[in-house]
Amino acid sequence: MTDRAAILIRPEEPRDFAAIREIHRLCFGRENEAALVDKIRGTRDFTPALSLVAEREGRVVGHVLFSRVCIRPPEPKLPEEAGLVLAPLSVHPDFRNQGVGYELLTQGLKACRQHGFSLVVVVGEQSYYSRFGFVPARPKGLEVSFPVPDKGFLVAEIIPLPAPGIKGVIRFPPAFMDVV
């Protein structure tokens, strides 16, 4: 195991963009996730402090993006709620299994709380994300408008909400639909 203290987590800077693109390309074997990050940056759903890089010895080795989503409640008269979606998360293949992803998510969720967001959704592996507090989202009353298996649609309540919590259909930023 590598010393996690040697991993610096910080908001991305323009000088990081090429490294971020390359990390996503290497991790996913395609351009979609890199294109998603580029598209989200130019929208109101982007919060610069929630696009984080992991740096080790001056080299960007990982990236995570949290972008805004709207949650349309089941009752039409109620206002939409704001939340976040975690996507994408990538660690350079040379730095996997060294705590980089763990640090990105731990520090990223902390930054999300500091910005006042109460929940984060992700489409991903429950076996990985459960250690960060993610649980299946549908039993919590959340839904998406595209097909996602129950076990892969997850939510973390990062600021405790009064019962019954936030329920409704999550509306992803249009950039997600452009690159899927």
C-alpha positions, 0 to 999 in steps of 0.5 A, a space after each residue: 500500500 502506498 502512502 496516501 499522504 503523498 496524494 494531493 487532492 485539489 481542484 482542477 486547473 486549465 493546465 490539467 485538462 490534457 492530463 484529465 482527458 488522457 486519464 479518462 481515455 486510458 481508463 475507459 478505452 474511449 473518448 466519451 468520458 473525456 468529452 463529457 468532462 469538456 462539455 460539462 465545464 461549459 455549463 451551469 451544471 459545473 462547479 469548478 471546486 467540484 472537479 478534482 484531480 489527484 496529484 502525486 509527485 507533481 503528476 495528475 494521476 486521477 480525476 473526479 467530477 461532481 456536476 449538478 442534477 435536478 430532482 423533479 419531485 413526484 408532486 408537480 407543485 413542489 419545487 425541484 431539488 438540487 443534487 450532484 452526479 458523480 461521473 466520471 471517476 478515473 485513476 491512471 492505470 499506473 496508479 490503481 490500487 494505491 488509494 488514489 480513487 479513495 482519496 478522490 472520493 473522500 475529499 470530493 464528497 467532503 467538498 460537496 458537503 461544504 458546498 451545501 449539496 445533500 445528495 450525490 448519485 452515481 451509476 456504478 458498482 455498489 461493491 465499490 461505492 458502498 464504502 463511501 455511503 452509497 446505497 441503492 437509490 430506487 428504495 429511497 424514492 429516486 428514479 432516472 429516465 433511462 435504463 439502469 439496473 437497480 444495483 447500479 443506480 446509487 445515492 449517498 445522502 452526504 448531509 442528513 435530510 429530514 424524513 422522507 428525504 428527497 424523492 423524484 426523477 433525476 434530470 441529468 445535465 444534457 451533456 450526459 445524453 450527448 456523450 452516452 
